[in-house]
Amino acid sequence: MKPPIHRMSKISPASLMFILILCGSGLGWWLTRQSAGPAADQSEPEDLQKQIVLLEGQVEYLQGQVGALQDENAQLLQKLGTLGMKGTPKMDPPPDEVDPPDYVGMGLEMMKFRKLQALPIPTTTASNEDVEKAILAWLRKQQPDDEAPRFALALNALGWIEKPVDPLPLRAALLRIQLGGWYDEETGTLLVTDEKPAPGKPAPDRPLALAFGQLLREYGPTLFPVPRDTRLTTDERLARESLLAGDAVLTRFLYSIQNPIPQSISDIPAEDPDHPLNQVALPYYMKELALFPFTRGFDFSQSMHSAGQYSQLNAAYSRPPTSCAEVIEPERFLEAMRLPPAQVEMKSTEVLGTMPYWDDRLGRFACYSALRTYSSDEEAGRGARGWKGDRLLAYAAPEAKRDHAAWQTLLLTREDAEAFFKAMRSGLSQRYDQPAQLDEAGRFILNTQERQTRLIINRDGLGVLLIDAATADFAEALSRL
């Protein structure tokens, strides 16, 4: 009787090799005995027949094991995208889903489409809280200690946000909603939210999460090395984020053209107050900065792709854009001799014995967003178009509700400086509900009970200095920067 064939679900390569060696030895022994002739083997014919039957059974057993291993290989490849690097793998689909999402297949297709030579990212579903936790950990590596809260304090001193906040947890919530997932560097795993949106609300964009995660794994260490010798300015950070996010949005967009992804016609528009993005309590001005990489970054990546397909995009990571001005006008970035933003030099940043706790370049888009708060898009665009460079300084004012701030901008021409001055003056008048009046020197001075505000054209007509201080003496000292 033939030995039974056991369809085991798994056998190790070492065990399989041991079985092959045993069977090979048995077969070799039988052939040797046969070639030696009757004198060398006095076994009965029945014994030889039993040996043949035994070998046939072993061969059939091995064939069964090979088949089982092939089946298991296929299943593992299919489920690779659902395996996490730690914790219990979530292999089973949710009970209300007939066909679970094939993240590994989608990831492989998108990597091939994007021409990235890399293995697919192990993927697992996770709660919204776990995804936000992973995003926040990455953001805090990029802006350690109290860097992000100090930035919010500086914007509050300028009056561009109502109250200071720690923006990183809010940005993590915003990114989780935008992407629906995040690549966790510590575990090498792509965490995809298991969120099920309410009727009418947009679902998490898993294809975008896959594209963003793959690009973050591939180029994140190049764009955002940790630690850094110097801190990235807000302008530089936004420009680099625009390359990464824009590339992901473009990849997802071109991929969806060939692989249409159904969207609910009842999804509410992004500008609706009830949209999930608008439920995050990130101040409006900071939210505009956070969304810039996904909107204008997409346009930038489209321009790179049009200029030289994905090879041009890949090359951009070795010399990323240095300013939002290059993202807004990609032709600047493509110039062989591209000029960096102008450095705003000052003899000293010490004011009345106090050093600034924030020293930054905001960039052209931040300039446009500030003007656009109280001006039309056309007027704000005209005011920011000639941006050449800027520098924001913020100083502590412990006894006041808001700190002191000075924002020096440089423009390309005197006409550009006048356009910026006009747009900013109009915005300040509306914010403080005061008439736009100039003094004899042509300076715009606006004093309230709590704030001392100045707007001055300086630097041979090519600069505009905005001062928003808590006291008159500090405002006067800042005007001499």
SVG drawing of the C-alpha trace seen along z (x, -y; Angstrom):
<svg xmlns="http://www.w3.org/2000/svg" viewBox="-25 -116 53 130">
<polyline fill="none" stroke="black" stroke-width="0.4" points="0.0,0.0 1.3,-3.5 2.1,-5.8 -0.5,-8.6 0.2,-12.1 0.0,-14.8 -0.9,-18.2 1.0,-20.3 0.5,-24.0 4.1,-24.8 7.5,-23.0 10.8,-24.7 13.5,-24.7 15.9,-22.8 13.4,-20.0 12.6,-19.8 16.3,-19.5 16.7,-16.7 13.9,-14.8 15.3,-15.2 18.7,-13.9 17.1,-10.9 15.1,-10.0 18.1,-10.6 20.2,-8.3 17.5,-5.6 17.2,-5.8 21.0,-5.8 21.2,-2.7 18.6,-0.9 20.2,-1.8 23.7,-0.7 22.3,2.7 20.7,3.2 23.8,2.4 25.9,4.8 23.9,7.8 22.3,10.8 25.6,11.7 25.5,8.4 21.9,8.6 20.3,11.8 17.0,10.0 13.8,11.5 11.9,9.9 9.1,9.0 11.6,6.9 12.7,5.0 9.1,4.3 8.5,2.9 11.4,0.5 10.1,-0.7 6.6,-1.3 8.2,-3.2 10.2,-5.5 7.1,-6.2 5.3,-7.2 8.1,-9.5 8.2,-11.2 4.4,-11.8 4.8,-13.1 7.4,-15.6 5.3,-16.7 2.5,-17.4 4.8,-19.5 6.0,-21.5 2.3,-22.2 1.5,-23.3 4.6,-25.6 3.6,-27.2 0.1,-27.8 1.4,-29.3 3.9,-31.5 1.0,-32.9 -1.0,-33.6 1.9,-35.3 2.6,-37.6 -1.1,-38.5 -1.2,-39.3 2.3,-40.9 0.6,-44.3 -1.4,-43.5 1.4,-42.4 2.7,-44.8 6.2,-44.8 4.9,-44.3 1.7,-43.3 -0.8,-40.9 -1.1,-40.8 -4.6,-41.7 -5.0,-39.1 -8.8,-38.8 -11.0,-41.3 -13.6,-43.3 -16.9,-41.4 -18.7,-44.0 -16.2,-43.8 -16.5,-41.0 -13.2,-41.7 -10.5,-43.3 -8.4,-46.0 -5.3,-44.6 -2.8,-47.1 0.2,-45.1 -1.0,-44.7 -1.9,-48.4 1.5,-49.3 3.3,-47.2 1.4,-48.7 2.0,-52.3 5.7,-51.7 6.0,-50.2 4.0,-53.1 6.2,-55.7 9.3,-53.7 10.6,-53.2 12.8,-50.1 11.9,-49.0 10.1,-46.3 6.5,-47.0 5.9,-48.4 4.4,-46.0 1.0,-47.5 -1.5,-47.1 -4.7,-48.8 -4.6,-51.0 -6.8,-53.2 -7.0,-57.0 -5.2,-57.6 -2.3,-55.3 -1.9,-56.9 -1.9,-60.4 0.6,-59.2 3.0,-58.1 2.6,-61.3 3.1,-63.4 6.3,-61.5 7.7,-62.3 6.7,-65.9 8.4,-66.3 11.6,-64.9 11.5,-67.6 10.7,-70.4 12.1,-69.3 11.7,-70.9 9.4,-73.9 10.2,-75.0 6.7,-74.7 5.0,-76.5 7.5,-79.4 6.5,-79.7 2.9,-80.0 3.9,-82.7 5.6,-84.7 2.5,-84.5 0.4,-85.5 2.6,-88.5 2.0,-89.6 -1.7,-89.2 -2.0,-86.5 -3.4,-83.9 -5.7,-84.8 -3.9,-82.7 -0.8,-80.7 -1.1,-76.9 1.1,-73.8 0.4,-73.3 2.0,-69.8 -0.8,-67.7 -3.3,-69.6 -1.2,-69.1 -1.0,-65.4 -4.8,-65.3 -5.0,-67.2 -2.5,-64.9 -4.3,-61.8 -7.5,-63.0 -5.8,-64.0 -3.9,-60.8 -5.7,-58.1 -2.4,-56.6 1.3,-57.1 4.6,-55.4 6.1,-54.7 9.9,-54.9 10.5,-53.1 8.7,-49.9 9.0,-50.2 5.3,-49.8 2.6,-51.7 -0.3,-52.3 -3.6,-52.6 -6.6,-53.9 -9.5,-51.6 -11.9,-54.5 -15.3,-54.1 -16.6,-57.6 -20.1,-58.8 -22.5,-58.9 -21.7,-61.8 -18.2,-62.3 -15.1,-61.6 -13.4,-58.3 -9.6,-58.1 -7.5,-58.3 -5.7,-55.0 -4.0,-55.2 -2.6,-58.6 -1.4,-57.2 0.4,-54.4 2.1,-56.9 3.0,-59.3 4.3,-56.5 6.5,-55.0 8.0,-58.4 8.5,-59.3 10.4,-56.0 12.5,-56.6 13.3,-60.3 12.3,-61.4 15.9,-61.0 17.2,-63.1 14.7,-65.9 14.5,-65.9 17.7,-64.5 17.7,-64.2 19.6,-65.7 20.4,-68.8 23.2,-71.3 20.8,-74.2 17.1,-74.6 15.1,-74.8 13.2,-78.1 9.4,-77.9 10.0,-78.8 12.5,-75.9 10.3,-73.4 7.2,-74.2 9.2,-74.0 10.5,-70.5 7.2,-69.3 5.7,-70.5 8.1,-68.3 7.1,-65.2 3.4,-65.8 3.1,-67.1 4.8,-64.0 2.5,-61.8 -0.7,-63.6 0.6,-63.5 1.3,-59.8 -2.1,-59.1 -3.7,-61.3 -2.0,-59.6 -2.5,-56.2 -6.3,-56.8 -6.6,-57.8 -5.6,-54.2 -7.3,-52.7 -10.5,-54.7 -11.3,-54.8 -15.0,-55.4 -15.9,-58.4 -19.3,-59.1 -21.3,-61.8 -22.6,-62.8 -19.1,-63.7 -19.3,-67.3 -16.9,-69.8 -13.7,-70.8 -14.8,-74.3 -17.9,-73.2 -17.6,-74.0 -18.6,-70.4 -15.8,-68.9 -13.5,-66.9 -10.5,-69.1 -12.4,-72.1 -13.1,-70.4 -9.4,-70.5 -8.9,-73.5 -5.7,-74.6 -5.7,-78.4 -6.7,-79.4 -3.4,-81.0 -1.5,-77.9 -3.9,-75.6 -3.3,-77.5 0.5,-76.8 -0.2,-73.2 -2.4,-72.6 0.1,-74.4 2.3,-71.4 -0.6,-69.3 -2.2,-72.0 0.7,-74.0 3.0,-71.1 0.9,-69.2 1.2,-71.9 5.0,-72.0 5.3,-68.2 3.2,-68.3 5.6,-70.8 8.6,-68.6 6.8,-65.6 6.0,-67.5 9.7,-68.6 11.2,-65.2 8.8,-62.5 9.7,-60.8 13.4,-61.1 13.1,-64.9 11.1,-64.5 13.7,-62.0 16.5,-64.5 14.6,-67.2 15.2,-65.3 19.0,-65.7 18.6,-69.5 15.2,-70.3 13.5,-73.7 14.8,-76.2 11.8,-78.5 8.0,-78.5 8.7,-81.0 10.3,-78.2 7.2,-76.0 4.9,-78.7 7.0,-79.5 8.7,-76.2 10.6,-77.9 12.7,-79.5 13.6,-76.0 14.5,-74.7 16.9,-77.6 20.5,-76.4 21.7,-79.4 18.8,-79.7 19.3,-82.4 18.6,-81.7 16.2,-84.0 17.8,-87.3 19.3,-87.3 17.9,-90.1 21.0,-91.3 20.9,-93.3 23.7,-94.8 22.2,-93.3 19.0,-91.7 19.3,-92.7 16.5,-95.2 16.6,-97.0 18.8,-94.3 16.5,-91.5 17.3,-88.8 14.6,-87.3 13.2,-83.9 12.2,-83.5 14.2,-84.3 12.8,-83.0 12.1,-83.4 8.4,-82.9 8.5,-83.0 6.3,-84.2 3.3,-82.0 3.2,-83.1 3.4,-86.7 0.5,-86.1 -1.6,-84.4 -1.0,-87.3 -2.1,-89.9 -5.0,-87.8 -6.6,-87.7 -8.1,-91.2 -7.4,-91.9 -8.7,-90.4 -6.8,-87.6 -5.8,-89.9 -4.4,-92.6 -2.7,-90.1 -1.1,-88.4 0.1,-91.8 1.6,-92.6 3.5,-89.3 4.6,-88.9 7.8,-90.9 8.9,-89.0 12.6,-88.6 13.2,-87.7 12.0,-88.3 12.9,-87.9 10.6,-87.6 11.9,-88.4 9.8,-87.9 10.6,-89.1 9.0,-88.2 6.7,-90.7 5.9,-89.0 3.5,-91.8 1.5,-92.0 -1.2,-89.8 1.0,-89.5 4.7,-89.6 6.7,-92.1 7.3,-91.3 9.1,-92.8 8.8,-91.5 11.2,-92.9 10.5,-92.1 12.6,-92.8 11.0,-93.3 12.5,-93.3 11.6,-96.8 10.2,-100.0 6.9,-99.4 6.7,-96.0 7.5,-97.5 4.8,-100.1 2.3,-97.4 3.1,-95.4 3.0,-98.4 -0.5,-99.4 -1.9,-95.9 -0.5,-95.5 -1.7,-98.9 -5.2,-98.1 -5.2,-94.9 -3.9,-96.5 -6.6,-99.2 -9.3,-96.5 -7.9,-94.4 -7.7,-97.2 -10.7,-99.1 -8.6,-102.3 -8.3,-104.7 -5.2,-104.2 -3.3,-107.4 0.3,-108.3 2.6,-110.6 4.9,-113.3 7.6,-110.7 5.2,-108.5 5.0,-105.9 1.8,-104.2 1.4,-104.4 -1.5,-102.8 -1.7,-103.0 -4.3,-101.3 -4.6,-100.8 -2.7,-97.5 -0.6,-97.6 1.9,-99.9 1.9,-99.2 4.2,-100.6 4.5,-100.0 7.6,-101.6 9.2,-101.6 13.0,-101.4 16.2,-100.0 16.3,-102.5 12.7,-101.9 13.1,-98.1 12.0,-97.0 8.9,-97.2 9.2,-96.8 6.1,-95.8 6.2,-96.3 3.6,-95.1 4.7,-95.7 3.2,-95.9 4.9,-99.1 5.9,-102.4 9.5,-102.2 9.9,-98.7 8.2,-99.7 10.5,-102.7 13.6,-100.5 12.4,-97.9 12.0,-100.6 15.8,-101.1 16.6,-97.5"/>
</svg>
